[in-house]
Amino acid sequence: MKAKKGFKLRTICGESIIVAEGKENIDFSNIISMNESSSYLWSSIQQKEFTAKDLAALLVKEYEVDEATALQDAQTLAQQWLKAGIIEE
């Protein structure tokens, strides 16, 4: 997987939000709010290929979470990002 071009993480009024930039994303009308951990993951995977296991490893490294929980959360998040259209396989 990888992040699609033109989606940037911005802080607006204290909230981390994914915004679409560029002509290729002109029809994107969703607002995607990110919590602290998803913002960390989004920032970490920019310009890189990644898997759910990569996301889980980042969570284990940054937070006090076991590998099984991190992997489950990472898989769920990756599916949400795919559904939202901000990453591609």
N, C-alpha and C positions, 0 to 999 in steps of 0.2 A: 504494500500500500504506500501511497504518498499523498501529501497535501496537494490539492489543486492550486494552480497559480491564481493569484488575484484575491485570495482570502487572507486578510490580515487581522491580527489580534490588536485591538485598541482598548484603551481604558476610557470609558465615558461615564462621567459622574460617579466615579469610584467602582464601576462595574466593568468587568472584562467581557468584551463582546467581539465576535467575529464579524467583520464587515467585508462586503464584496467590493473590489476595485477593478477597474478595467472593463473594456468593451465586451470581453467574453463572458462576463458575469452580469451583464446589464439587466437580465430578467430575474436575477436572484432577489427575492423579496423577503426571505426569512431573516429573523434576528436570532442569533445563537449566543446565548449567555454562557460564560464559562466560570466555573468555580476555581479555586486556587489550584487544585491538583490538575484539572483539565487544562488550565492555562499553562501550567508548567509543562505538561506533556505536549501541548500544541507547539510551544516555543522550542521544545527539544527535538521535534521531528521535522522541522522546516528544512527543506532542501535535501531530505534523506528518504530512502526507502525504509519502511519499518513493518514490523509484524505486531500482533497483539502481545507476543512474548517480549518483544523489545519494549513496548509500553509498560508491561508488568515489571520488567527489570528496572526501569526508571522509577516506578512507584516504590519498589522495595528499597532502592538506593536512597530515595528522598524522604520516605515516610516510614513509620513503624507499622508495617503491614507484612503479613506472611505471603509467601509466593502464590499459594492457591487462591487466596482472596484477591491479590493483585491481578492475577491472570483472569479471573472471572470478571473483575471490574474493567480491565483493559479490553476484553472481548466485547463487553457490553458497550463501552465507549466507542470502540472502533465501528461497531454496527450502527450506533447513533450517528456518527460522523459520516458513514457511507450513506445512510438514509437521508441525511441533511444535504448531501452533495458537496461536502467540503473536502473529501478525500476520494481517491480512486484506487482501484486494485491494479 
